[in-house]
Amino acid sequence: MAKGKDIRITVILECTSCNQKIVNKESTGISRYITQKNRHNTSSRLELRKFCPYCCKHMIHAEIKK
């Protein structure tokens, strides 16, 4: 039986530096990753260091709203 609120939820991580570069128009897009997190263990917003193909280096990717 499925519960009303699942413990593990799907979240979207977006590059924080690509958002700032949109003003300068240096980048052609925004890097996004889809992952899961445990709602009980990590109640705050998730931030991970992932590779951004538009910046060509590892940058901080933060959780965004759906």
Backbone as XML, in Angstrom:
<?xml version="1.0"?>
<chain id="A" units="angstrom">
  <residue number="1" name="MET">
    <atom name="N" x="0.820" y="-1.176" z="0.000"/>
    <atom name="CA" x="0.000" y="0.000" z="0.000"/>
    <atom name="C" x="0.875" y="1.253" z="0.000"/>
  </residue>
  <residue number="2" name="ALA">
    <atom name="N" x="0.514" y="2.196" z="-0.812"/>
    <atom name="CA" x="1.276" y="3.445" z="-0.907"/>
    <atom name="C" x="0.864" y="4.404" z="0.203"/>
  </residue>
  <residue number="3" name="LYS">
    <atom name="N" x="1.866" y="5.089" z="0.751"/>
    <atom name="CA" x="1.593" y="6.073" z="1.788"/>
    <atom name="C" x="1.286" y="7.421" z="1.133"/>
  </residue>
  <residue number="4" name="GLY">
    <atom name="N" x="0.670" y="8.319" z="1.881"/>
    <atom name="CA" x="0.343" y="9.648" z="1.380"/>
    <atom name="C" x="1.584" y="10.481" z="1.133"/>
  </residue>
  <residue number="5" name="LYS">
    <atom name="N" x="2.525" y="10.461" z="2.077"/>
    <atom name="CA" x="3.761" y="11.218" z="1.919"/>
    <atom name="C" x="4.928" y="10.253" z="1.942"/>
  </residue>
  <residue number="6" name="ASP">
    <atom name="N" x="5.621" y="10.161" z="0.835"/>
    <atom name="CA" x="6.775" y="9.277" z="0.748"/>
    <atom name="C" x="7.960" y="9.885" z="1.489"/>
  </residue>
  <residue number="7" name="ILE">
    <atom name="N" x="8.824" y="9.029" z="2.004"/>
    <atom name="CA" x="10.004" y="9.503" z="2.719"/>
    <atom name="C" x="11.026" y="10.034" z="1.728"/>
  </residue>
  <residue number="8" name="ARG">
    <atom name="N" x="11.245" y="9.313" z="0.613"/>
    <atom name="CA" x="12.206" y="9.766" z="-0.397"/>
    <atom name="C" x="11.471" y="10.557" z="-1.472"/>
  </residue>
  <residue number="9" name="ILE">
    <atom name="N" x="11.979" y="11.753" z="-1.774"/>
    <atom name="CA" x="11.349" y="12.597" z="-2.783"/>
    <atom name="C" x="12.364" y="12.939" z="-3.874"/>
  </residue>
  <residue number="10" name="THR">
    <atom name="N" x="11.871" y="13.228" z="-5.069"/>
    <atom name="CA" x="12.711" y="13.611" z="-6.193"/>
    <atom name="C" x="12.924" y="15.120" z="-6.166"/>
  </residue>
  <residue number="11" name="VAL">
    <atom name="N" x="14.183" y="15.556" z="-6.307"/>
    <atom name="CA" x="14.509" y="16.978" z="-6.311"/>
    <atom name="C" x="15.335" y="17.314" z="-7.549"/>
  </residue>
  <residue number="12" name="ILE">
    <atom name="N" x="15.321" y="18.589" z="-7.934"/>
    <atom name="CA" x="16.088" y="19.072" z="-9.075"/>
    <atom name="C" x="17.179" y="20.000" z="-8.563"/>
  </residue>
  <residue number="13" name="LEU">
    <atom name="N" x="18.420" y="19.739" z="-8.982"/>
    <atom name="CA" x="19.556" y="20.573" z="-8.608"/>
    <atom name="C" x="19.953" y="21.423" z="-9.808"/>
  </residue>
  <residue number="14" name="GLU">
    <atom name="N" x="20.158" y="22.725" z="-9.578"/>
    <atom name="CA" x="20.493" y="23.648" z="-10.657"/>
    <atom name="C" x="21.783" y="24.385" z="-10.327"/>
  </residue>
  <residue number="15" name="CYS">
    <atom name="N" x="22.618" y="24.611" z="-11.332"/>
    <atom name="CA" x="23.893" y="25.291" z="-11.145"/>
    <atom name="C" x="23.657" y="26.730" z="-10.694"/>
  </residue>
  <residue number="16" name="THR">
    <atom name="N" x="24.366" y="27.140" z="-9.644"/>
    <atom name="CA" x="24.176" y="28.482" z="-9.102"/>
    <atom name="C" x="24.920" y="29.534" z="-9.915"/>
  </residue>
  <residue number="17" name="SER">
    <atom name="N" x="26.031" y="29.185" z="-10.546"/>
    <atom name="CA" x="26.785" y="30.186" z="-11.302"/>
    <atom name="C" x="26.189" y="30.424" z="-12.690"/>
  </residue>
  <residue number="18" name="CYS">
    <atom name="N" x="25.515" y="29.455" z="-13.268"/>
    <atom name="CA" x="24.882" y="29.654" z="-14.580"/>
    <atom name="C" x="23.744" y="30.667" z="-14.484"/>
  </residue>
  <residue number="19" name="ASN">
    <atom name="N" x="23.065" y="30.736" z="-13.346"/>
    <atom name="CA" x="21.996" y="31.714" z="-13.158"/>
    <atom name="C" x="22.551" y="33.125" z="-13.232"/>
  </residue>
  <residue number="20" name="GLN">
    <atom name="N" x="23.744" y="33.349" z="-12.698"/>
    <atom name="CA" x="24.353" y="34.668" z="-12.698"/>
    <atom name="C" x="24.899" y="35.017" z="-14.080"/>
  </residue>
  <residue number="21" name="LYS">
    <atom name="N" x="25.304" y="34.016" z="-14.860"/>
    <atom name="CA" x="25.887" y="34.273" z="-16.175"/>
    <atom name="C" x="24.845" y="34.587" z="-17.237"/>
  </residue>
  <residue number="22" name="ILE">
    <atom name="N" x="23.559" y="34.365" z="-16.948"/>
    <atom name="CA" x="22.511" y="34.658" z="-17.923"/>
    <atom name="C" x="22.509" y="36.149" z="-18.247"/>
  </residue>
  <residue number="23" name="VAL">
    <atom name="N" x="22.820" y="36.974" z="-17.260"/>
    <atom name="CA" x="22.875" y="38.415" z="-17.472"/>
    <atom name="C" x="23.994" y="38.757" z="-18.454"/>
  </residue>
  <residue number="24" name="ASN">
    <atom name="N" x="25.142" y="38.082" z="-18.336"/>
    <atom name="CA" x="26.277" y="38.330" z="-19.234"/>
    <atom name="C" x="26.143" y="37.580" z="-20.554"/>
  </residue>
  <residue number="25" name="LYS">
    <atom name="N" x="25.249" y="36.597" z="-20.617"/>
    <atom name="CA" x="25.010" y="35.769" z="-21.803"/>
    <atom name="C" x="26.264" y="35.032" z="-22.255"/>
  </residue>
  <residue number="26" name="GLU">
    <atom name="N" x="27.135" y="34.658" z="-21.318"/>
    <atom name="CA" x="28.313" y="33.868" z="-21.646"/>
    <atom name="C" x="27.953" y="32.400" z="-21.829"/>
  </residue>
  <residue number="27" name="SER">
    <atom name="N" x="26.967" y="31.936" z="-21.078"/>
    <atom name="CA" x="26.624" y="30.523" z="-21.101"/>
    <atom name="C" x="25.441" y="30.280" z="-22.032"/>
  </residue>
  <residue number="28" name="THR">
    <atom name="N" x="25.377" y="29.081" z="-22.615"/>
    <atom name="CA" x="24.306" y="28.751" z="-23.548"/>
    <atom name="C" x="23.134" y="28.061" z="-22.871"/>
  </residue>
  <residue number="29" name="GLY">
    <atom name="N" x="23.279" y="27.683" z="-21.607"/>
    <atom name="CA" x="22.202" y="26.993" z="-20.919"/>
    <atom name="C" x="22.439" y="26.917" z="-19.436"/>
  </residue>
  <residue number="30" name="ILE">
    <atom name="N" x="21.579" y="26.155" z="-18.758"/>
    <atom name="CA" x="21.680" y="25.969" z="-17.318"/>
    <atom name="C" x="21.783" y="24.482" z="-17.040"/>
  </residue>
  <residue number="31" name="SER">
    <atom name="N" x="22.782" y="24.094" z="-16.246"/>
    <atom name="CA" x="22.995" y="22.693" z="-15.905"/>
    <atom name="C" x="22.018" y="22.283" z="-14.809"/>
  </residue>
  <residue number="32" name="ARG">
    <atom name="N" x="21.331" y="21.154" z="-15.008"/>
    <atom name="CA" x="20.394" y="20.636" z="-14.012"/>
    <atom name="C" x="20.597" y="19.144" z="-13.838"/>
  </residue>
  <residue number="33" name="TYR">
    <atom name="N" x="20.475" y="18.682" z="-12.599"/>
    <atom name="CA" x="20.553" y="17.266" z="-12.256"/>
    <atom name="C" x="19.291" y="16.880" z="-11.499"/>
  </residue>
  <residue number="34" name="ILE">
    <atom name="N" x="18.843" y="15.641" z="-11.676"/>
    <atom name="CA" x="17.698" y="15.115" z="-10.941"/>
    <atom name="C" x="18.220" y="14.040" z="-10.004"/>
  </residue>
  <residue number="35" name="THR">
    <atom name="N" x="17.845" y="14.123" z="-8.721"/>
    <atom name="CA" x="18.288" y="13.156" z="-7.722"/>
    <atom name="C" x="17.182" y="12.980" z="-6.692"/>
  </residue>
  <residue number="36" name="GLN">
    <atom name="N" x="17.432" y="12.129" z="-5.705"/>
    <atom name="CA" x="16.471" y="11.895" z="-4.630"/>
    <atom name="C" x="17.101" y="12.238" z="-3.301"/>
  </residue>
  <residue number="37" name="LYS">
    <atom name="N" x="16.266" y="12.621" z="-2.336"/>
    <atom name="CA" x="16.756" y="12.857" z="-0.984"/>
    <atom name="C" x="15.743" y="12.308" z="0.005"/>
  </residue>
  <residue number="38" name="ASN">
    <atom name="N" x="16.238" y="11.989" z="1.197"/>
    <atom name="CA" x="15.402" y="11.509" z="2.280"/>
    <atom name="C" x="14.846" y="12.716" z="3.019"/>
  </residue>
  <residue number="39" name="ARG">
    <atom name="N" x="13.537" y="12.822" z="3.057"/>
    <atom name="CA" x="12.875" y="13.982" z="3.650"/>
    <atom name="C" x="13.143" y="14.091" z="5.148"/>
  </residue>
  <residue number="40" name="HIS">
    <atom name="N" x="13.262" y="12.961" z="5.849"/>
    <atom name="CA" x="13.459" y="12.988" z="7.301"/>
    <atom name="C" x="14.901" y="13.343" z="7.674"/>
  </residue>
  <residue number="41" name="ASN">
    <atom name="N" x="15.885" y="12.828" z="6.946"/>
    <atom name="CA" x="17.288" y="13.084" z="7.268"/>
    <atom name="C" x="17.758" y="14.454" z="6.793"/>
  </residue>
  <residue number="42" name="THR">
    <atom name="N" x="17.264" y="14.901" z="5.637"/>
    <atom name="CA" x="17.701" y="16.173" z="5.053"/>
    <atom name="C" x="16.470" y="17.050" z="4.842"/>
  </residue>
  <residue number="43" name="SER">
    <atom name="N" x="16.084" y="17.776" z="5.871"/>
    <atom name="CA" x="14.888" y="18.603" z="5.755"/>
    <atom name="C" x="15.186" y="19.934" z="5.073"/>
  </residue>
  <residue number="44" name="SER">
    <atom name="N" x="16.445" y="20.405" z="5.125"/>
    <atom name="CA" x="16.809" y="21.669" z="4.482"/>
    <atom name="C" x="17.081" y="21.437" z="2.992"/>
  </residue>
  <residue number="45" name="ARG">
    <atom name="N" x="17.332" y="22.517" z="2.279"/>
    <atom name="CA" x="17.617" y="22.421" z="0.848"/>
    <atom name="C" x="18.975" y="21.764" z="0.608"/>
  </residue>
  <residue number="46" name="LEU">
    <atom name="N" x="19.031" y="20.940" z="-0.417"/>
    <atom name="CA" x="20.219" y="20.165" z="-0.733"/>
    <atom name="C" x="21.155" y="20.980" z="-1.638"/>
  </residue>
  <residue number="47" name="GLU">
    <atom name="N" x="22.457" y="20.943" z="-1.341"/>
    <atom name="CA" x="23.476" y="21.571" z="-2.178"/>
    <atom name="C" x="24.605" y="20.575" z="-2.385"/>
  </residue>
  <residue number="48" name="LEU">
    <atom name="N" x="24.909" y="20.268" z="-3.644"/>
    <atom name="CA" x="25.967" y="19.328" z="-3.971"/>
    <atom name="C" x="26.910" y="19.952" z="-4.981"/>
  </residue>
  <residue number="49" name="ARG">
    <atom name="N" x="28.156" y="19.501" z="-4.948"/>
    <atom name="CA" x="29.157" y="19.973" z="-5.901"/>
    <atom name="C" x="29.183" y="18.993" z="-7.072"/>
  </residue>
  <residue number="50" name="LYS">
    <atom name="N" x="28.686" y="19.422" z="-8.237"/>
    <atom name="CA" x="28.567" y="18.580" z="-9.425"/>
    <atom name="C" x="29.236" y="19.274" z="-10.607"/>
  </residue>
  <residue number="51" name="PHE">
    <atom name="N" x="29.499" y="18.512" z="-11.675"/>
    <atom name="CA" x="30.134" y="19.067" z="-12.869"/>
    <atom name="C" x="29.100" y="19.811" z="-13.717"/>
  </residue>
  <residue number="52" name="CYS">
    <atom name="N" x="29.435" y="21.033" z="-14.110"/>
    <atom name="CA" x="28.582" y="21.834" z="-14.987"/>
    <atom name="C" x="29.218" y="21.869" z="-16.377"/>
  </residue>
  <residue number="53" name="PRO">
    <atom name="N" x="28.571" y="21.312" z="-17.400"/>
    <atom name="CA" x="29.159" y="21.305" z="-18.732"/>
    <atom name="C" x="29.233" y="22.692" z="-19.373"/>
  </residue>
  <residue number="54" name="TYR">
    <atom name="N" x="28.410" y="23.633" z="-18.909"/>
    <atom name="CA" x="28.419" y="24.979" z="-19.476"/>
    <atom name="C" x="29.540" y="25.829" z="-18.877"/>
  </residue>
  <residue number="55" name="CYS">
    <atom name="N" x="29.856" y="25.611" z="-17.600"/>
    <atom name="CA" x="30.972" y="26.316" z="-16.957"/>
    <atom name="C" x="32.290" y="25.563" z="-17.156"/>
  </residue>
  <residue number="56" name="CYS">
    <atom name="N" x="32.198" y="24.289" z="-17.522"/>
    <atom name="CA" x="33.352" y="23.388" z="-17.734"/>
    <atom name="C" x="34.174" y="23.194" z="-16.460"/>
  </residue>
  <residue number="57" name="LYS">
    <atom name="N" x="33.515" y="23.158" z="-15.301"/>
    <atom name="CA" x="34.175" y="22.849" z="-14.038"/>
    <atom name="C" x="33.124" y="22.452" z="-13.007"/>
  </residue>
  <residue number="58" name="HIS">
    <atom name="N" x="33.594" y="21.964" z="-11.863"/>
    <atom name="CA" x="32.697" y="21.579" z="-10.786"/>
    <atom name="C" x="32.190" y="22.821" z="-10.075"/>
  </residue>
  <residue number="59" name="MET">
    <atom name="N" x="30.867" y="22.930" z="-9.950"/>
    <atom name="CA" x="30.235" y="24.080" z="-9.311"/>
    <atom name="C" x="29.189" y="23.575" z="-8.313"/>
  </residue>
  <residue number="60" name="ILE">
    <atom name="N" x="28.729" y="24.454" z="-7.462"/>
    <atom name="CA" x="27.689" y="24.098" z="-6.490"/>
    <atom name="C" x="26.333" y="24.111" z="-7.184"/>
  </residue>
  <residue number="61" name="HIS">
    <atom name="N" x="25.611" y="23.012" z="-7.056"/>
    <atom name="CA" x="24.254" y="22.885" z="-7.583"/>
    <atom name="C" x="23.300" y="22.872" z="-6.389"/>
  </residue>
  <residue number="62" name="ALA">
    <atom name="N" x="22.323" y="23.762" z="-6.387"/>
    <atom name="CA" x="21.378" y="23.888" z="-5.278"/>
    <atom name="C" x="20.001" y="23.391" z="-5.699"/>
  </residue>
  <residue number="63" name="GLU">
    <atom name="N" x="19.248" y="22.955" z="-4.722"/>
    <atom name="CA" x="17.897" y="22.460" z="-4.953"/>
    <atom name="C" x="16.969" y="23.616" z="-5.309"/>
  </residue>
  <residue number="64" name="ILE">
    <atom name="N" x="16.097" y="23.393" z="-6.315"/>
    <atom name="CA" x="15.130" y="24.407" z="-6.702"/>
    <atom name="C" x="13.718" y="23.865" z="-6.504"/>
  </residue>
  <residue number="65" name="LYS">
    <atom name="N" x="12.752" y="24.736" z="-6.527"/>
    <atom name="CA" x="11.356" y="24.312" z="-6.417"/>
    <atom name="C" x="10.904" y="23.743" z="-7.751"/>
  </residue>
  <residue number="66" name="LYS">
    <atom name="N" x="9.933" y="22.837" z="-7.710"/>
    <atom name="CA" x="9.402" y="22.238" z="-8.935"/>
    <atom name="C" x="8.402" y="23.155" z="-9.566"/>
  </residue>
</chain>
